[in-house]
Amino acid sequence: MKRFITGFVFGVLAFGLSNVVSHFVNSSPVGRTERVIYFGFPFAFWIEGGLPRIEGALSYPALAGDVAIAVLCGMGVGLLLLRRARHEVS
């Protein structure tokens, strides 16, 4: 069970880190007139800025999709580590 939890946490943290990285990769640089700010990977759950000006609004379906994908991938990594531990014992 300890390996599953370790894999699950690692998978969820990997998706959390990918959200942070996607913000820096997809957002416009500071100082631009049409600065656009994105948050979310693989679905953008917050977009603000641009021309015409888009007011930021949280997209709950996109956020739920991001969380669901992170949890499912975390479970997958946890199950792989659990399966690997069982094969090592056999």
N, CA and C of each residue as an Amber inpcrd file, in Angstrom:
protein
   270
   0.8280000  -1.1990000   0.0000000   0.0000000   0.0000000   0.0000000
   0.8740000   1.2660000   0.0000000   2.0310000   1.1830000   0.6570000
   2.9210000   2.3280000   0.7340000   3.4270000   2.7160000  -0.6590000
   3.6930000   1.7190000  -1.5070000   4.1520000   2.0060000  -2.8720000
   3.0510000   2.6530000  -3.7040000   1.8180000   2.2150000  -3.5030000
   0.7030000   2.8240000  -4.2340000   0.5840000   4.3010000  -3.8760000
   0.6300000   4.6000000  -2.5900000   0.5010000   5.9960000  -2.1490000
   1.6580000   6.8360000  -2.6870000   2.8700000   6.2750000  -2.6670000
   4.0230000   6.9890000  -3.2050000   3.8330000   7.2800000  -4.6930000
   3.3980000   6.2910000  -5.4540000   3.1510000   6.4890000  -6.8830000
   2.0290000   7.4640000  -7.1490000   0.9730000   7.3850000  -6.3510000
  -0.1590000   8.2910000  -6.5120000   0.2730000   9.7330000  -6.2760000
   0.9890000   9.9670000  -5.1910000   1.4480000  11.3260000  -4.8790000
   2.3960000  11.8260000  -5.9640000   3.2970000  10.9700000  -6.4320000
   4.2240000  11.3600000  -7.4920000   3.4680000  11.7350000  -8.7700000
   2.4600000  10.9500000  -9.1530000   1.6760000  11.2440000 -10.3610000
   0.9110000  12.5460000 -10.2570000   0.2870000  12.7980000  -9.1090000
  -0.4710000  14.0410000  -8.9190000   0.4680000  15.2420000  -8.8800000
   1.6100000  15.1010000  -8.2140000   2.5780000  16.2040000  -8.1810000
   3.1360000  16.5010000  -9.5690000   3.3130000  15.4690000 -10.3870000
   3.7980000  15.6910000 -11.7510000   2.8030000  16.5380000 -12.5410000
   1.5120000  16.2760000 -12.3820000   0.5180000  17.0920000 -13.0760000
   0.4270000  18.4900000 -12.4750000   0.6090000  18.6290000 -11.1710000
   0.6490000  19.9600000 -10.5690000   1.8100000  20.7730000 -11.1100000
   2.9610000  20.1470000 -11.2280000   4.1250000  20.8220000 -11.7920000
   3.9030000  21.1690000 -13.2630000   3.2280000  20.2950000 -13.9960000
   2.9630000  20.5990000 -15.4090000   2.0250000  21.7940000 -15.5560000
   1.1180000  22.0170000 -14.6040000   0.2680000  23.2100000 -14.6250000
   1.1000000  24.4700000 -14.4360000   2.0560000  24.4250000 -13.5330000
   2.9240000  25.5850000 -13.2980000   3.7820000  25.8610000 -14.5320000
   4.3490000  24.8040000 -15.1130000   5.1970000  24.9700000 -16.2990000
   4.3700000  25.5090000 -17.4690000   3.1430000  25.0030000 -17.6510000
   2.3130000  25.4820000 -18.7610000   1.9760000  26.9570000 -18.6090000
   1.8590000  27.4460000 -17.3820000   1.6090000  28.8760000 -17.1700000
   2.7680000  29.7000000 -17.7210000   3.9900000  29.3040000 -17.4070000
   5.1440000  30.0640000 -17.8600000   5.3940000  29.9100000 -19.3590000
   5.0490000  28.7660000 -19.9260000   5.2730000  28.5370000 -21.3550000
   4.2190000  29.2380000 -22.2050000   2.9650000  29.2080000 -21.7910000
   1.8700000  29.7200000 -22.6190000   1.5290000  31.1880000 -22.3850000
   1.8680000  31.7460000 -21.2320000   1.5290000  33.1410000 -20.9490000
   2.4720000  34.0800000 -21.6880000   1.9620000  35.2530000 -22.0000000
   2.7640000  36.2770000 -22.6730000   3.7380000  36.8970000 -21.6880000
   4.8410000  37.4580000 -22.1910000   5.7960000  38.1250000 -21.3040000
   5.2010000  39.3750000 -20.6590000   5.7370000  39.7390000 -19.5000000
   5.2850000  40.9360000 -18.7840000   5.6410000  42.1620000 -19.6100000
   4.7510000  43.1440000 -19.6390000   5.0100000  44.4010000 -20.3320000
   4.3640000  44.4980000 -21.6950000   3.8280000  43.4130000 -22.2120000
   3.1560000  43.4740000 -23.5160000   1.7500000  44.0230000 -23.3320000
   1.2910000  44.7780000 -24.3110000  -0.0370000  45.3760000 -24.2460000
  -1.1230000  44.3100000 -24.2250000  -0.9670000  43.2890000 -25.0400000
  -1.9880000  42.2460000 -25.1460000  -1.6390000  41.0220000 -24.2920000
  -1.0440000  41.2460000 -23.1420000  -0.6020000  40.1580000 -22.2650000
  -1.7360000  39.1800000 -21.9880000  -1.4610000  37.9010000 -22.2090000
  -2.4250000  36.8370000 -21.9690000  -1.8610000  35.9260000 -20.8870000
  -2.7010000  35.5860000 -19.9110000  -2.2980000  34.7120000 -18.8140000
  -3.1170000  33.4320000 -18.8940000  -2.4370000  32.2970000 -18.9430000
  -3.0720000  30.9830000 -18.9830000  -2.7120000  30.1990000 -17.7320000
  -3.6540000  29.4260000 -17.2380000  -3.4070000  28.4290000 -16.1970000
  -4.1190000  27.1560000 -16.6000000  -3.4450000  26.0400000 -16.4220000
  -4.0800000  24.7490000 -16.6340000  -3.4050000  23.9060000 -17.6860000
  -3.2820000  22.6200000 -17.3770000  -2.7660000  21.6380000 -18.3230000
  -3.4870000  20.3320000 -18.0840000  -4.0390000  19.6830000 -19.0380000
  -4.0960000  19.9770000 -20.4580000  -5.2160000  20.9400000 -20.8340000
  -6.1550000  21.2020000 -19.9270000  -7.2430000  22.1400000 -20.2050000
  -6.9510000  23.4660000 -19.5120000  -7.1050000  24.5750000 -20.2320000
  -6.8800000  25.8980000 -19.6410000  -8.1200000  26.2750000 -18.8290000
  -7.9730000  26.2990000 -17.4940000  -9.1250000  26.6340000 -16.6640000
  -9.1550000  28.1080000 -16.2810000  -8.1360000  28.8890000 -16.6530000
  -8.1280000  30.3340000 -16.4230000  -7.4010000  31.0080000 -17.5900000
  -8.0880000  31.8830000 -18.3000000  -7.4930000  32.6820000 -19.3690000
  -7.8840000  34.1270000 -19.1120000  -6.8790000  34.9980000 -19.1470000
  -7.1300000  36.4110000 -18.8850000  -6.2450000  37.2410000 -19.8040000
  -6.8010000  38.3190000 -20.3280000  -6.0270000  39.2510000 -21.1390000
  -6.2740000  39.0960000 -22.6180000  -5.3290000  39.5990000 -23.4180000
  -5.4330000  39.5130000 -24.8600000  -6.1720000  40.6930000 -25.4560000
  -6.2860000  40.6760000 -26.7830000  -7.0520000  41.6810000 -27.5130000
  -8.1100000  40.9630000 -28.3170000  -9.3830000  41.1600000 -28.1650000
 -10.0050000  42.0470000 -27.1910000  -9.8160000  41.5160000 -25.7750000
  -9.8930000  42.3920000 -24.8100000  -9.6070000  42.0580000 -23.4160000
 -10.5860000  41.0100000 -22.9020000 -10.0340000  39.8970000 -22.4230000
 -10.8440000  38.8210000 -21.8440000 -10.6990000  38.9110000 -20.3280000
 -11.8120000  39.0720000 -19.6550000 -11.7740000  39.0860000 -18.1940000
 -11.6630000  37.6470000 -17.7140000 -10.7840000  37.4260000 -16.7740000
 -10.5510000  36.0750000 -16.2750000 -11.7660000  35.5070000 -15.5750000
 -12.0750000  34.2840000 -15.8920000 -13.1550000  33.5790000 -15.2330000
 -12.7430000  32.1240000 -15.0920000 -12.9730000  31.5620000 -13.9310000
 -12.6040000  30.1840000 -13.6660000 -13.5650000  29.2460000 -14.3810000
 -13.0180000  28.3320000 -15.1780000 -13.8270000  27.3410000 -15.8730000
 -13.8520000  26.0660000 -15.0300000 -14.9740000  25.8160000 -14.3810000
 -15.0810000  24.6570000 -13.5030000 -15.0030000  23.3210000 -14.2480000
 -15.6090000  23.1910000 -15.4420000 -15.4460000  21.9180000 -16.1660000
 -13.9960000  21.6280000 -16.5450000 -13.2550000  22.6450000 -16.9640000
 -11.8490000  22.4390000 -17.3080000 -11.0360000  22.0920000 -16.0620000
 -11.3080000  22.7500000 -14.9520000 -10.6090000  22.4500000 -13.7020000
 -10.9290000  21.0260000 -13.2410000 -12.1990000  20.6300000 -13.3500000
 -12.5790000  19.2650000 -12.9740000 -11.9030000  18.2370000 -13.8780000
 -11.7770000  18.5550000 -15.1560000 -11.0860000  17.6560000 -16.0810000
  -9.6150000  17.5200000 -15.7430000  -8.9640000  18.6410000 -15.4060000
  -7.5580000  18.6000000 -15.0070000  -7.3640000  17.7600000 -13.7470000
  -8.2290000  17.9550000 -12.7620000  -8.1220000  17.1970000 -11.5130000
  -8.3940000  15.7150000 -11.7680000  -9.3930000  15.4040000 -12.5960000
  -9.7090000  14.0090000 -12.8850000  -8.5480000  13.3110000 -13.5950000
  -7.9460000  13.9750000 -14.5520000  -6.8090000  13.3830000 -15.2630000
  -5.6390000  13.1860000 -14.3110000  -5.3880000  14.1520000 -13.4350000
  -4.2900000  14.0240000 -12.4710000  -4.5290000  12.8510000 -11.5250000
  -5.7550000  12.7100000 -11.0380000  -6.0650000  11.6070000 -10.1190000
  -5.9580000  10.2580000 -10.8330000  -6.4770000  10.1670000 -12.0480000
  -6.3960000   8.8960000 -12.7860000  -4.9570000   8.5280000 -13.1140000
  -4.1600000   9.4910000 -13.5180000  -2.7450000   9.1980000 -13.7970000
  -2.0030000   8.8470000 -12.5190000  -2.3180000   9.5220000 -11.4240000
  -1.7120000   9.1810000 -10.1440000  -2.0680000   7.7670000  -9.7260000
  -3.3200000   7.3650000  -9.9320000  -3.7260000   5.9950000  -9.6260000
  -2.9970000   5.0000000 -10.5200000  -2.8260000   5.3570000 -11.7830000
  -2.1140000   4.4750000 -12.6990000  -0.6680000   4.2640000 -12.2890000
   0.0120000   5.3450000 -11.9110000   1.4050000   5.2260000 -11.4620000
   1.4670000   4.4170000 -10.1680000   0.5280000   4.6570000  -9.2630000
   0.4820000   3.8920000  -8.0110000   0.2670000   2.4150000  -8.2620000
  -0.6310000   2.0780000  -9.1780000  -0.8820000   0.6670000  -9.4940000
   0.3190000   0.0190000 -10.1700000   1.0150000   0.7700000 -11.0200000
   2.2230000   0.2230000 -11.6480000   3.2970000  -0.0860000 -10.6090000
   3.4870000   0.8260000  -9.6540000   4.4670000   0.5640000  -8.5990000
   4.0500000  -0.6040000  -7.7250000   2.7650000  -0.7190000  -7.4450000
   2.2530000  -1.8340000  -6.6480000   2.4470000  -3.1500000  -7.3850000
   2.1450000  -3.1750000  -8.6580000   2.3180000  -4.3870000  -9.4690000
   3.7950000  -4.7700000  -9.5570000   4.6460000  -3.7720000  -9.7190000
   6.0800000  -4.0320000  -9.7990000   6.6020000  -4.6270000  -8.4860000
   6.0920000  -4.1050000  -7.3620000   6.5100000  -4.6450000  -6.0540000
   6.0630000  -6.0900000  -5.8940000   4.8860000  -6.4200000  -6.3840000
   4.4010000  -7.8090000  -6.2810000   5.2170000  -8.7580000  -7.1550000
   5.6610000  -8.2700000  -8.3310000   6.4800000  -9.1160000  -9.2030000
   7.8790000  -9.3110000  -8.6430000   8.3940000  -8.3300000  -7.9000000
   9.7070000  -8.4740000  -7.2900000   9.7060000  -9.5150000  -6.1860000
   8.5750000  -9.6330000  -5.4700000   8.4520000 -10.5950000  -4.3790000
   8.3560000 -12.0170000  -4.9280000   7.6610000 -12.1800000  -6.0410000
   7.4210000 -13.5250000  -6.6000000   8.6700000 -14.1990000  -7.0950000
